[in-house]
Amino acid sequence: MSETAPGTVPGTAPPSGEAPPVLAEVVRSGFVESRHRGALVVLAPDGSLARALGDVRAPVFPRSSNKPMQAAGVLRAGLDLAGERLALAAASHAGEPFHRELVARMLAERGLTEEALGCPAERPGFGEGEGPASRLAMNCSGKHAAMLSVCAERGWPLDSYLDPGHPLQRLIEETVTEATGEPVARTGVDGCGAPLPAYSLTGLARAFRSLVLAEPGTPRRRVADAMRAHPEYVGGTGRPDTLLMRAVPGTLSKLGAEGVQAVALPDGRALAFKIEDGAARARLAVLAAALRGLGVDPAAVSAALPPEVVLGAGLPVGEVRAAF
């Protein structure tokens, strides 16, 4: 059984005051146990609005889905990054050894150590959280290493590189504004300590579309190409972004905390969504359904984004499924 906010149809937002539409349901033993509401936008190849569920014009914090634009800003500031290093600059990595080792090398090349990173220490996110907490293992450490690197190269202050008024952060905000096609509605602080701009889901989808369609060699296109060429550095072993970019060639995918996701296909089709309650368990079902709606190969989608299983006594008794 699906539940959708009255009046919500493709290309529209729900009437003011109405609850956002249900995007995912948790089904246990054939019974809908829980529902996750949110908003989702889909853009056609020409950038026009193909589908909107919920209010896709209201500002949201894109969380780590903003990282590709931050990486593009670092390139605009003058840092010559490419390949795995550029993918890592846009990553929410799992803290696997190869992630931590590359971050450490990027810092060492500038005469910096782990202590220079402004992000907090965390345990690695792969496996069962193997290893001690460190700043290198924090999923945003690649982004921070890139930010520090360009500051060191430009002679900009290192100790205040996360200040919204810092020259690098001002340039990153300018990059975000250009990519999204709208002004930043508000600036907060992300979990890693970096400035966090708020803008609409439509702006987020528009930004991802601009990444894959930008002219080769431009900062945005360089970021998109590096992420797609080295998806293991964007996520990690078994991570959805990594698996999806491997399964569907040319796809650019980046999740964000609190139920945010953005994807762009090589022809310019793009989507972005946010689960209102921030539930991560709804993400894969919503993403898989949205991709199938875009005509992406169902077998590839299923292989990369298997549904979340609901267990009873350790056995499958249901699943988390899309409700649109």
Helices and strands as residue ranges (DSSP letters): E 22-28, E 31-43, E 49-53, E 59-60, G 63-66, H 67-76, H 83-89, H 97-108, G 114-116, H 141-154, H 167-180, E 186-189, E 195-200, H 201-213, H 219-229, H 231-234, H 240-247, E 252-256, E 260-264, E 270-275, G 280-282, H 283-293, H 298-304, E 309-312, E 315-322
